[in-house]
Amino acid sequence: MIIIPARIASNRFANKVLVDINGVPMVIATANRVKNIDDVIIATDSLDVLEIAKKHNYDAVMTSDKHKSGTDRIFEAVEILGLGDDEIVINVQADEPFIEAPVVKKLYEASQEIKDSDILITSCYKLIKPEFANDPNHVKVVIDNFSNAIYFSRSKIPYDREEHLDYFGHLGLYGFTRKTLKEFCALPPSPLEDIEKLEQLRAIYHSKKIKMLEVESQSFGIDTPSDLENALKIFS
């Protein structure tokens, strides 16, 4: 199941999940991108989003407005829906209206393959140029020899003394089973997560494994009005 967390509040871009993307609200544009991979549910704290989802024939569930992360919101939705422990749950952020379906499908298939392993989360990265790495809205990841995440940051990591490195840019996609999702949400929030405002650091802080998949993607999350302007120029 694909669950799209759609929080109405946003410090950097008010009501961004409702802004127009080529004729439909952003959250619907995102759902349309992935609807052929698996069932799609929108998890929201907004009656407006709930009504918009119904208008566009998507199921949606109301969740608390107190969640600090999209993954915590998704877990509440999973509990409401009564999913089984082995159910695959893919978190696709509502601000990814240009995400490519093959990328999400690859994540879905990889999440199926590691059900019985010690991996807590699967996620994705792509190569990005240094000019994108300088942008704190483009999250970077460092991985180990087994393609597990070592650290995520809004800063440019690793430090490249010779300034010719392509960086690994993180995509805001996560794969869980219902069981590992519950485990993640039971972890205490971490100081790293609070400092960087990156929920995935909760797992690393508590020594949990995040398997990273390299993908090819032109998409990026819409965090600010300038991101939206740039994206519409690129993808129109």
Buried (B, 14 or more C-beta within 10 A) or exposed (E): BBBBBBBBEBEEBEBBBBBEBEEBBBBBBBBBBBBEBBEBBBBBBBEBBBEBBEEBEBEBBBBEEEBEBBBBBBBBBBBEBEBEEEBBBBBBBBBBBBBBEEBBBBBBBBBEEBEEEEBBBBBBBBBBEEEBBEBBBBBBBBBEEEEBBEBBBBEBBEEEEEEEBEBBBBBBBBBBBBBBBBBBBEBEBBEBBEEBEBBBBBBBBBEBBBBBBEBEBEBBBBBBEEBBEEBBEEEE
